[in-house]
Amino acid sequence: MSRRAPTSVSVRERPAPRRAPSEGARPAKVRRAPRRSTAVLITIGLVVTGLAVATQGVLHSSLLRVQHVTLVGEVHESAAQVLSATGLAEHPMMLSVTSQSLTRDLVGFPWVHSVEVVKHWPNTISVRVNEVSPVAVAYDAQDQLRFVSAQGRDLGAAPLNANYPTLQYEDPLEATWPFARAGISAAQVAAALPVAFSAQVDQIEVDAAGAVTLKMTTPVTFVLGEATELHQKFVAIASVIAHSTLRAGDVVDVSVPDELAVSGPSPS
């Protein structure tokens, strides 16, 4: 007899039938998570909150208020003026004092450029006042000589022997510095003068169109035109001074640095 090949059959496992609970059987107990973890979390939360409150209390306590101030660099402003303007005399919180905030407080002082603050905890700060440097002088409406900054800002009274170029503005729109519109060009040129010949510049004139002219102590005049390409124009001036024989009254036009033009003094 021939044997039959085996047949594979897939069988699904039937779930065991549920048995009805017998009478009098106790229901299974449900295990509950211990309450200890909840208590621990609550304790941690209270501790963190307490630390935060305590930290805020310490940071804002009188121990961390400004008690001692060291000032450096206040040449044109007195220590009392700086302390009053910045509010440091009122013992502010150390956290509220920054270089930016003190600079804003002192913006009304023309000589102040910026302020640097170093904190020495818990209650001492060092303040360095960085002042601007004058680049020229100019006469105001009362014919009083004034220092002028690179931005054309009036820095205050200057002595008559101040060793800076004198700014002149032909037909100014305003009578005092900083002049409006084109007048600022003279201050910008004064700030950019190179050491090679800056000591020889006696006056810097600017007209209403913004054209700038340098009058030297020799006396020779250099016409710069607009206050642009100053480096190239200054190189041209230095070259002319070093390699040319100029006569008193000569006018050198360097408004186009590559095309210099020299003319004699204008007829009187």
Backbone as CSV, one residue per row, in Angstrom:
resi,resn,N_x,N_y,N_z,CA_x,CA_y,CA_z,C_x,C_y,C_z
1,MET,0.844,-1.201,0.000,0.000,0.000,0.000,0.864,1.230,0.000
2,SER,0.432,2.284,-0.741,1.163,3.559,-0.752,0.708,4.419,0.396
3,ARG,1.723,5.118,0.992,1.429,5.983,2.129,1.011,7.360,1.639
4,ARG,0.067,7.956,2.374,-0.399,9.309,2.039,0.554,10.329,2.624
5,ALA,0.789,11.397,1.821,1.678,12.473,2.300,0.996,13.205,3.428
6,PRO,1.783,13.639,4.415,1.188,14.382,5.545,0.606,15.706,5.097
7,THR,-0.423,16.156,5.708,-1.100,17.422,5.393,-0.908,18.386,6.543
8,SER,-0.448,19.552,6.210,-0.246,20.575,7.269,-1.532,21.324,7.439
9,VAL,-1.886,21.509,8.659,-3.123,22.219,8.965,-2.818,23.270,10.032
10,SER,-3.263,24.496,9.787,-3.072,25.561,10.805,-4.248,25.535,11.736
11,VAL,-3.916,25.576,13.001,-4.965,25.506,14.006,-4.847,26.730,14.908
12,ARG,-5.982,27.361,15.095,-6.005,28.489,16.023,-6.270,27.975,17.419
13,GLU,-5.464,28.552,18.315,-5.629,28.142,19.707,-6.839,28.829,20.280
14,ARG,-7.748,28.023,20.785,-8.957,28.586,21.353,-8.698,29.010,22.795
15,PRO,-9.193,30.162,23.144,-8.993,30.585,24.541,-9.759,29.686,25.478
16,ALA,-9.184,29.540,26.643,-9.840,28.688,27.642,-11.135,29.322,28.069
17,PRO,-12.121,28.536,28.244,-13.426,29.090,28.631,-13.361,29.706,30.018
18,ARG,-14.067,30.843,30.153,-14.104,31.514,31.452,-14.984,30.720,32.409
19,ARG,-14.490,30.679,33.547,-15.234,29.976,34.569,-15.983,30.973,35.433
20,ALA,-17.192,30.674,35.674,-17.994,31.551,36.519,-17.504,31.423,37.936
21,PRO,-17.323,32.555,38.608,-16.851,32.476,40.003,-17.834,31.715,40.847
22,SER,-17.266,30.877,41.642,-18.113,30.092,42.524,-18.604,30.937,43.673
23,GLU,-19.662,30.583,44.184,-20.233,31.352,45.273,-19.312,31.307,46.476
24,GLY,-19.164,32.467,47.106,-18.338,32.552,48.303,-16.878,32.825,48.007
25,ALA,-16.458,32.871,46.710,-15.058,33.153,46.370,-14.769,34.626,46.554
26,ARG,-13.572,34.957,47.083,-13.194,36.354,47.314,-12.613,36.966,46.029
27,PRO,-13.017,38.204,45.728,-12.417,38.855,44.540,-10.934,39.110,44.746
28,ALA,-10.206,39.104,43.620,-8.754,39.342,43.699,-8.469,40.757,44.156
29,LYS,-7.430,40.941,45.010,-7.071,42.271,45.518,-6.278,43.048,44.462
30,VAL,-6.598,44.366,44.327,-5.870,45.256,43.403,-4.750,45.929,44.167
31,ARG,-3.482,45.778,43.688,-2.342,46.369,44.391,-2.232,47.856,44.067
32,ARG,-2.132,48.674,45.053,-2.013,50.119,44.870,-0.548,50.553,45.043
33,ALA,-0.188,51.587,44.246,1.176,52.110,44.336,1.371,52.749,45.690
34,PRO,2.485,52.602,46.264,2.746,53.208,47.578,2.662,54.725,47.509
35,ARG,2.177,55.305,48.572,2.025,56.765,48.618,3.335,57.474,48.917
36,ARG,4.378,56.734,49.177,5.653,57.353,49.539,6.211,58.231,48.423
37,SER,6.076,57.786,47.131,6.623,58.566,46.010,5.954,59.920,45.898
38,THR,4.658,59.980,46.134,3.946,61.256,46.088,4.448,62.194,47.177
39,ALA,4.668,61.650,48.328,5.169,62.482,49.422,6.561,63.015,49.125
40,VAL,7.398,62.199,48.492,8.747,62.636,48.145,8.710,63.774,47.142
41,LEU,7.856,63.653,46.115,7.744,64.710,45.104,7.282,66.017,45.729
42,ILE,6.313,65.918,46.624,5.819,67.135,47.291,6.934,67.782,48.106
43,THR,7.702,66.960,48.794,8.804,67.488,49.600,9.841,68.181,48.731
44,ILE,10.202,67.557,47.587,11.182,68.155,46.675,10.676,69.498,46.144
45,GLY,9.384,69.541,45.777,8.808,70.785,45.275,8.872,71.894,46.300
46,LEU,8.580,71.555,47.558,8.628,72.564,48.615,10.051,73.061,48.831
47,VAL,11.020,72.143,48.758,12.413,72.535,48.949,12.871,73.468,47.832
48,VAL,12.544,73.111,46.558,12.936,73.947,45.423,12.306,75.323,45.523
49,THR,11.019,75.368,45.860,10.335,76.655,46.005,10.970,77.486,47.111
50,GLY,11.287,76.823,48.213,11.917,77.547,49.314,13.268,78.101,48.939
51,LEU,14.053,77.309,48.181,15.363,77.789,47.738,15.223,78.981,46.793
52,ALA,14.246,78.919,45.884,14.037,80.022,44.941,13.665,81.304,45.680
53,VAL,12.762,81.177,46.634,12.354,82.350,47.415,13.527,82.897,48.202
54,ALA,14.293,81.989,48.801,15.449,82.430,49.578,16.485,83.109,48.704
55,THR,16.718,82.558,47.484,17.678,83.160,46.558,17.255,84.568,46.162
56,GLN,15.978,84.730,45.819,15.482,86.062,45.472,15.632,87.023,46.642
57,GLY,15.381,86.516,47.837,15.514,87.375,49.002,16.939,87.843,49.206
58,VAL,17.906,86.934,48.989,19.305,87.303,49.148,19.742,88.288,48.083
59,LEU,19.329,88.016,46.811,19.736,88.882,45.710,19.201,90.297,45.866
60,HIS,18.066,90.442,46.510,17.464,91.769,46.665,17.611,92.319,48.083
61,SER,18.467,91.724,48.844,18.673,92.215,50.197,19.624,93.404,50.185
62,SER,19.689,94.084,51.301,20.563,95.261,51.404,22.029,94.877,51.298
63,LEU,22.358,93.603,51.518,23.741,93.163,51.410,24.275,93.282,49.993
64,LEU,23.378,93.197,48.992,23.792,93.248,47.588,23.433,94.571,46.931
65,ARG,23.308,95.609,47.695,23.148,96.948,47.149,24.522,97.616,47.036
66,VAL,24.634,98.527,46.053,25.906,99.215,45.836,26.232,100.066,47.053
67,GLN,27.347,99.773,47.680,27.798,100.523,48.849,29.099,101.285,48.583
68,HIS,29.903,100.764,47.660,31.207,101.380,47.389,31.400,101.498,45.875
69,VAL,31.855,102.678,45.424,32.057,102.931,43.993,33.453,103.502,43.786
70,THR,34.188,102.909,42.853,35.494,103.423,42.458,35.374,103.993,41.047
71,LEU,35.677,105.278,40.873,35.564,105.950,39.581,36.940,106.210,38.993
72,VAL,37.061,105.964,37.679,38.303,106.216,36.957,37.956,106.867,35.622
73,GLY,38.725,107.871,35.218,38.570,108.457,33.883,37.651,109.642,33.786
74,GLU,37.040,110.077,34.900,36.115,111.213,34.840,36.912,112.521,34.924
75,VAL,37.438,112.953,33.768,38.281,114.151,33.730,37.443,115.420,33.693
76,HIS,36.428,115.443,32.836,35.613,116.649,32.651,34.316,116.622,33.454
77,GLU,34.056,115.537,34.165,32.882,115.434,35.026,33.369,115.101,36.429
78,SER,32.757,115.712,37.420,33.147,115.414,38.797,32.537,114.087,39.231
79,ALA,33.125,113.496,40.273,32.589,112.245,40.799,31.160,112.429,41.286
80,ALA,30.882,113.580,41.897,29.529,113.842,42.384,28.529,113.882,41.234
81,GLN,28.911,114.468,40.088,28.017,114.520,38.928,27.727,113.118,38.401
82,VAL,28.755,112.297,38.318,28.571,110.938,37.803,27.677,110.132,38.734
83,LEU,27.935,110.213,40.041,27.135,109.452,41.004,25.682,109.895,40.983
84,SER,25.468,111.207,40.847,24.097,111.718,40.845,23.354,111.313,39.569
85,ALA,24.010,111.462,38.418,23.349,111.171,37.140,23.034,109.686,36.987
86,THR,23.880,108.825,37.526,23.684,107.391,37.365,22.827,106.788,38.481
87,GLY,22.586,107.552,39.537,21.812,107.019,40.653,22.603,106.107,41.564
88,LEU,23.921,106.025,41.364,24.733,105.148,42.201,24.783,105.629,43.644
89,ALA,24.562,106.923,43.831,24.566,107.461,45.193,23.366,106.974,45.994
90,GLU,22.353,106.429,45.327,21.144,105.949,46.003,21.201,104.452,46.301
91,HIS,22.372,103.860,46.144,22.596,102.447,46.484,21.645,101.498,45.742
92,PRO,21.703,101.473,44.411,20.831,100.552,43.664,21.281,99.106,43.853
93,MET,20.431,98.172,43.404,20.790,96.767,43.465,21.960,96.488,42.518
94,MET,22.861,95.643,42.933,24.006,95.302,42.098,23.562,94.726,40.758
95,LEU,22.488,93.934,40.777,22.022,93.292,39.547,21.566,94.301,38.502
96,SER,21.083,95.456,38.937,20.517,96.430,37.995,21.566,97.326,37.365
97,VAL,22.804,97.279,37.836,23.858,98.156,37.332,24.610,97.455,36.205
98,THR,24.593,98.059,35.009,25.324,97.524,33.856,26.053,98.654,33.148
99,SER,27.001,98.289,32.297,27.725,99.291,31.511,26.770,100.058,30.607
100,GLN,25.806,99.340,30.028,24.858,99.981,29.112,23.958,100.967,29.853
101,SER,23.498,100.591,31.032,22.589,101.476,31.763,23.299,102.745,32.211
102,LEU,24.543,102.628,32.663,25.276,103.819,33.097,25.631,104.713,31.913
103,THR,25.938,104.119,30.761,26.218,104.922,29.564,24.997,105.738,29.174
104,ARG,23.809,105.123,29.249,22.582,105.854,28.946,22.354,106.983,29.951
105,ASP,22.677,106.741,31.192,22.471,107.763,32.215,23.372,108.977,31.996
106,LEU,24.545,108.753,31.396,25.522,109.826,31.239,25.525,110.417,29.837
107,VAL,24.502,110.117,29.042,24.473,110.598,27.658,24.428,112.121,27.585
108,GLY,23.964,112.776,28.642,23.889,114.225,28.645,25.225,114.917,28.830
109,PHE,26.259,114.166,29.205,27.591,114.744,29.360,28.323,114.648,28.025
110,PRO,28.669,115.773,27.406,29.237,115.730,26.053,30.556,114.977,25.952
111,TRP,31.338,114.963,27.016,32.640,114.303,26.943,32.554,112.788,27.104
112,VAL,31.449,112.283,27.635,31.355,110.847,27.908,31.025,110.077,26.632
113,HIS,31.867,109.102,26.330,31.621,108.238,25.173,30.976,106.925,25.600
114,SER,31.527,106.296,26.628,30.979,105.038,27.123,31.447,104.828,28.553
115,VAL,30.859,103.819,29.202,31.184,103.497,30.589,31.384,101.988,30.696
116,GLU,32.414,101.588,31.433,32.661,100.171,31.695,32.503,99.903,33.187
117,VAL,31.790,98.824,33.513,31.510,98.483,34.910,32.088,97.107,35.237
118,VAL,32.780,97.025,36.361,33.255,95.746,36.898,32.677,95.609,38.297
119,LYS,32.017,94.483,38.555,31.368,94.263,39.852,32.258,93.424,40.760
120,HIS,32.355,93.865,41.996,33.077,93.129,43.027,32.061,92.794,44.121
121,TRP,31.555,91.575,44.060,30.484,91.190,44.970,31.012,91.143,46.408
122,PRO,30.169,91.512,47.381,28.716,91.670,47.239,28.221,93.094,46.977
123,ASN,29.037,94.153,47.157,28.457,95.507,47.124,29.397,96.583,46.614
124,THR,30.395,96.227,45.814,31.362,97.204,45.316,31.439,97.130,43.797
125,ILE,31.491,98.294,43.137,31.653,98.323,41.676,32.761,99.307,41.307
126,SER,33.430,99.003,40.207,34.428,99.895,39.624,33.875,100.432,38.316
127,VAL,33.934,101.737,38.132,33.373,102.383,36.942,34.480,103.126,36.208
128,ARG,34.697,102.787,34.941,35.659,103.499,34.104,34.883,104.332,33.083
129,VAL,35.115,105.631,33.100,34.470,106.543,32.154,35.413,106.763,30.972
130,ASN,34.956,106.414,29.788,35.742,106.619,28.563,35.270,107.904,27.888
131,GLU,36.141,108.901,27.824,35.763,110.184,27.249,36.173,110.265,25.779
132,VAL,35.475,111.122,25.047,35.833,111.378,23.656,37.011,112.342,23.628
133,SER,37.690,112.386,22.500,38.815,113.303,22.325,38.420,114.389,21.333
134,PRO,38.753,115.640,21.605,38.455,116.695,20.633,39.348,116.541,19.407
135,VAL,38.830,116.935,18.262,39.615,116.872,17.022,39.853,118.246,16.434
136,ALA,39.153,119.256,16.957,39.281,120.606,16.409,38.673,121.596,17.399
137,VAL,38.753,122.864,17.040,38.086,123.914,17.809,37.287,124.766,16.837
138,ALA,36.306,125.491,17.365,35.480,126.372,16.532,34.924,127.474,17.421
139,TYR,34.664,128.618,16.809,34.097,129.747,17.544,32.575,129.671,17.510
140,ASP,31.959,129.953,18.650,30.506,129.956,18.699,29.973,131.353,18.370
141,ALA,28.675,131.555,18.558,28.044,132.826,18.197,28.559,133.980,19.049
142,GLN,29.086,133.694,20.224,29.626,134.723,21.104,31.139,134.852,20.949
143,ASP,31.682,134.289,19.853,33.116,134.319,19.576,33.936,133.669,20.683
144,GLN,33.349,132.661,21.324,34.070,131.887,22.315,34.566,130.596,21.657
145,LEU,35.824,130.269,21.913,36.402,129.078,21.294,35.905,127.828,22.014
146,ARG,35.470,126.837,21.228,34.894,125.614,21.778,35.614,124.399,21.199
147,PHE,35.778,123.371,22.026,36.268,122.092,21.519,35.165,121.414,20.706
148,VAL,35.567,120.683,19.640,34.610,119.988,18.781,35.038,118.528,18.641
149,SER,34.076,117.624,18.744,34.359,116.193,18.597,34.301,115.786,17.131
150,ALA,34.632,114.522,16.861,34.598,114.009,15.491,33.190,114.000,14.921
151,GLN,32.173,114.003,15.787,30.779,114.046,15.336,30.258,115.472,15.252
152,GLY,31.148,116.457,15.403,30.727,117.855,15.341,30.058,118.334,16.604
153,ARG,30.243,117.612,17.696,29.585,117.953,18.953,30.388,118.991,19.728
154,ASP,29.689,119.969,20.283,30.314,120.989,21.106,30.682,120.370,22.447
155,LEU,31.992,120.297,22.739,32.453,119.670,23.968,32.669,120.653,25.105
156,GLY,32.604,121.926,24.812,32.801,122.903,25.875,33.892,123.897,25.533
157,ALA,34.099,124.835,26.436,35.046,125.925,26.205,36.467,125.408,26.031
158,ALA,37.209,126.050,25.126,38.599,125.693,24.855,39.476,126.924,25.059
159,PRO,40.701,126.742,25.514,41.609,127.893,25.639,42.037,128.401,24.272
160,LEU,42.412,129.662,24.211,42.793,130.249,22.925,44.050,129.628,22.347
161,ASN,44.874,129.016,23.190,46.103,128.387,22.698,45.935,126.894,22.433
162,ALA,44.698,126.422,22.340,44.454,125.008,22.056,45.064,124.635,20.718
163,ASN,45.847,123.563,20.709,46.594,123.179,19.518,45.781,122.226,18.649
164,TYR,44.716,122.756,18.042,43.846,121.992,17.150,43.502,122.859,15.939
165,PRO,43.179,122.218,14.811,42.719,123.008,13.671,41.428,123.754,14.019
166,THR,41.285,124.945,13.444,40.074,125.732,13.666,39.095,125.471,12.528
167,LEU,37.876,125.119,12.877,36.855,124.843,11.873,36.162,126.143,11.473
168,GLN,35.969,126.287,10.169,35.278,127.448,9.638,34.162,126.971,8.713
169,TYR,33.023,127.625,8.809,31.894,127.252,7.972,31.405,128.512,7.269
170,GLU,31.541,128.516,5.956,31.087,129.672,5.176,29.565,129.716,5.149
171,ASP,29.017,130.843,5.580,27.556,131.044,5.612,26.853,129.883,6.316
172,PRO,27.145,129.645,7.589,26.519,128.505,8.290,25.022,128.696,8.451
173,LEU,24.317,127.582,8.439,22.878,127.619,8.658,22.572,127.855,10.132
174,GLU,23.514,127.481,11.004,23.381,127.721,12.424,24.631,128.449,12.898
175,ALA,24.514,129.152,13.991,25.614,129.992,14.447,26.614,129.261,15.325
176,THR,26.259,128.101,15.851,27.157,127.381,16.745,27.317,125.937,16.292
177,TRP,28.376,125.315,16.724,28.578,123.911,16.438,27.762,123.072,17.408
178,PRO,27.285,121.868,17.016,27.490,121.263,15.696,26.582,121.879,14.647
179,PHE,27.184,122.272,13.545,26.406,122.875,12.469,25.526,121.831,11.799
180,ALA,24.446,122.311,11.227,23.544,121.399,10.523,24.108,121.048,9.153
181,ARG,23.689,119.903,8.669,23.969,119.470,7.301,25.461,119.418,6.987
182,ALA,25.921,120.225,6.029,27.265,120.047,5.490,28.371,120.347,6.484
183,GLY,28.102,121.142,7.508,29.159,121.545,8.424,29.864,120.401,9.111
184,ILE,29.211,119.276,9.253,29.811,118.136,9.935,31.013,117.607,9.168
185,SER,31.103,117.877,7.883,32.221,117.375,7.071,33.558,117.895,7.583
186,ALA,33.595,119.118,8.067,34.850,119.681,8.570,35.344,118.896,9.782
187,ALA,34.438,118.535,10.683,34.827,117.761,11.861,35.293,116.372,11.469
188,GLN,34.639,115.759,10.495,35.030,114.426,10.054,36.423,114.442,9.436
189,VAL,36.729,115.463,8.661,38.070,115.583,8.067,39.102,115.805,9.165
190,ALA,38.780,116.638,10.145,39.709,116.885,11.251,40.037,115.597,11.997
191,ALA,39.036,114.753,12.189,39.249,113.500,12.907,40.121,112.530,12.121
192,ALA,40.136,112.653,10.795,40.856,111.696,9.951,42.242,112.175,9.540
193,LEU,42.641,113.369,9.929,43.939,113.900,9.507,45.075,112.983,9.931
194,PRO,45.997,112.657,9.022,47.118,111.779,9.381,48.194,112.543,10.152
195,VAL,48.969,111.795,10.915,50.031,112.414,11.715,51.065,113.086,10.819
196,ALA,51.217,112.616,9.581,52.257,113.120,8.682,52.199,114.633,8.504
197,PHE,50.997,115.196,8.473,50.912,116.645,8.281,49.818,117.310,9.111
198,SER,49.221,116.597,10.049,48.124,117.181,10.825,48.557,118.432,11.579
199,ALA,49.829,118.456,12.055,50.301,119.621,12.802,50.420,120.867,11.925
200,GLN,50.426,120.685,10.592,50.557,121.819,9.681,49.206,122.401,9.270
201,VAL,48.118,121.755,9.661,46.785,122.222,9.286,46.345,123.300,10.271
202,ASP,46.110,124.492,9.756,45.707,125.614,10.608,44.187,125.758,10.665
203,GLN,43.531,125.675,9.498,42.084,125.831,9.431,41.493,124.789,8.490
204,ILE,40.270,124.406,8.793,39.507,123.522,7.916,38.203,124.238,7.600
205,GLU,38.029,124.569,6.336,36.834,125.299,5.923,35.889,124.369,5.166
206,VAL,34.609,124.604,5.312,33.609,123.832,4.586,32.501,124.790,4.167
207,ASP,32.023,124.607,2.946,30.950,125.477,2.485,29.607,124.755,2.596
208,ALA,28.560,125.445,2.199,27.212,124.887,2.345,27.002,123.640,1.500
209,ALA,27.834,123.463,0.451,27.719,122.276,-0.400,28.507,121.098,0.149
210,GLY,29.267,121.313,1.224,30.043,120.232,1.812,31.461,120.137,1.306
211,ALA,31.917,121.094,0.466,33.287,121.076,-0.032,34.236,121.553,1.064
212,VAL,35.311,120.776,1.278,36.249,121.038,2.373,37.573,121.540,1.815
213,THR,38.146,122.519,2.519,39.436,123.085,2.151,40.333,123.134,3.380
214,LEU,41.604,122.709,3.210,42.578,122.782,4.282,43.495,123.987,4.051
215,LYS,43.629,124.815,5.059,44.565,125.928,5.006,45.716,125.618,5.953
216,MET,46.917,125.534,5.386,48.077,125.121,6.139,48.764,126.323,6.775
217,THR,49.706,126.039,7.661,50.453,127.113,8.317,51.493,127.715,7.398
218,THR,51.756,127.143,6.227,52.860,127.586,5.365,52.778,129.001,4.789
219,PRO,51.781,129.596,4.252,50.410,129.082,4.060,50.196,128.567,2.640
220,VAL,49.699,127.352,2.553,49.294,126.727,1.298,47.897,126.168,1.523
221,THR,47.087,126.160,0.454,45.706,125.678,0.556,45.544,124.389,-0.239
222,PHE,44.894,123.411,0.364,44.568,122.157,-0.322,43.048,122.038,-0.401
223,VAL,42.536,121.857,-1.602,41.099,121.711,-1.829,40.775,120.219,-1.876
224,LEU,39.988,119.753,-0.896,39.625,118.334,-0.844,38.313,118.048,-1.557
225,GLY,37.460,119.029,-1.672,36.126,118.772,-2.211,35.279,118.072,-1.167
226,GLU,34.481,117.111,-1.577,33.644,116.372,-0.631,34.507,115.530,0.313
227,ALA,33.971,115.256,1.483,34.709,114.480,2.493,34.627,112.992,2.187
228,THR,35.091,112.618,1.004,35.120,111.221,0.569,36.526,110.894,0.073
229,GLU,36.848,109.599,-0.016,38.180,109.153,-0.456,39.282,109.887,0.295
230,LEU,39.086,110.060,1.598,40.023,110.865,2.374,41.421,110.245,2.405
231,HIS,41.513,108.928,2.465,42.839,108.304,2.502,43.634,108.643,1.247
232,GLN,43.012,108.507,0.079,43.709,108.809,-1.172,44.083,110.286,-1.255
233,LYS,43.190,111.145,-0.796,43.476,112.586,-0.845,44.597,112.959,0.116
234,PHE,44.632,112.326,1.281,45.698,112.618,2.240,47.043,112.105,1.742
235,VAL,47.064,110.967,1.056,48.306,110.454,0.468,48.823,111.432,-0.580
236,ALA,47.912,111.978,-1.375,48.310,112.949,-2.393,48.882,114.211,-1.750
237,ILE,48.260,114.681,-0.681,48.753,115.880,0.006,50.149,115.621,0.578
238,ALA,50.326,114.479,1.232,51.634,114.156,1.810,52.706,114.079,0.733
239,SER,52.351,113.528,-0.419,53.311,113.432,-1.519,53.686,114.804,-2.045
240,VAL,52.706,115.688,-2.185,52.990,117.045,-2.671,53.886,117.780,-1.682
241,ILE,53.587,117.663,-0.399,54.396,118.355,0.609,55.834,117.842,0.595
242,ALA,56.005,116.530,0.406,57.331,115.929,0.470,58.153,116.148,-0.790
243,HIS,57.512,116.240,-1.950,58.268,116.230,-3.203,58.073,117.469,-4.073
244,SER,57.347,118.442,-3.601,57.117,119.644,-4.417,57.567,120.881,-3.658
245,THR,57.931,121.887,-4.424,58.301,123.178,-3.837,57.110,124.104,-3.997
246,LEU,56.461,124.370,-2.879,55.266,125.199,-2.897,55.585,126.590,-2.374
247,ARG,54.909,127.573,-2.959,55.071,128.949,-2.499,53.871,129.358,-1.667
248,ALA,54.099,130.315,-0.832,53.009,130.822,-0.001,51.871,131.294,-0.891
249,GLY,50.687,130.831,-0.590,49.526,131.215,-1.382,49.140,130.221,-2.449
250,ASP,49.977,129.198,-2.692,49.625,128.193,-3.692,48.362,127.430,-3.272
251,VAL,47.601,127.020,-4.298,46.377,126.247,-4.070,46.523,124.922,-4.803
252,VAL,46.398,123.829,-4.084,46.528,122.492,-4.663,45.169,121.806,-4.581
253,ASP,44.643,121.414,-5.725,43.344,120.755,-5.793,43.562,119.240,-5.812
254,VAL,43.144,118.581,-4.745,43.274,117.119,-4.667,41.889,116.466,-4.622
255,SER,40.881,117.185,-5.086,39.524,116.622,-5.056,39.428,115.372,-5.909
256,VAL,40.291,115.290,-6.940,40.459,114.056,-7.717,41.905,113.625,-7.493
257,PRO,42.162,112.702,-6.588,43.528,112.407,-6.156,44.492,112.070,-7.284
258,ASP,44.005,111.445,-8.351,44.910,111.053,-9.451,45.152,112.181,-10.431
259,GLU,44.490,113.309,-10.244,44.649,114.425,-11.188,44.858,115.716,-10.402
260,LEU,46.039,115.874,-9.840,46.349,117.041,-9.036,46.447,118.285,-9.905
261,ALA,46.021,119.392,-9.331,46.118,120.665,-10.033,46.656,121.707,-9.072
262,VAL,47.767,122.359,-9.454,48.399,123.367,-8.614,48.289,124.714,-9.297
263,SER,47.803,125.685,-8.553,47.672,127.042,-9.080,48.292,128.016,-8.090
264,GLY,48.720,129.160,-8.617,49.347,130.154,-7.755,48.296,130.888,-6.942
265,PRO,48.786,131.788,-6.104,47.838,132.542,-5.267,46.909,133.385,-6.136
266,SER,45.712,133.528,-5.676,44.749,134.334,-6.419,45.152,135.799,-6.356
267,PRO,44.962,136.538,-7.461,45.355,137.951,-7.479,44.542,138.743,-6.452
268,SER,45.210,139.637,-5.774,44.525,140.427,-4.751,43.747,141.560,-5.396
